[in-house]
Amino acid sequence: MSELKFDLKPVEEKPSRNYRKGSKYDPILDQFMDGTDNLVEVTVKGRDANYLRLQLSKRIEARGLVDKVKASVVNNVCYLEKI
């Protein structure tokens, strides 16, 4: 069996986890909210409509826009709608 080389070094405490301060999907919501259209079709290259709806819904909830915006999927097409 070959010998395993490794190092151990003492630390005072574990570092806190770094979280993202937003999402790459935020610009989609920002542009929609700034626009005048009440209903838009959303497409992102390489992303399935249901995955996109899930990610947008998470951002809508995180940003407190649940009473203003709704993400939905119909016939494998994602839509954003102002309520």
Protein Blocks (a to p, Z undefined) as FASTA:
>chain_A
ZZddddddddfbdcdddddfbdfklmmmmmmmmmmbfbdcdddehiafklmmmmmmmmmm
mnopmmmbccddeehiacdddZZ
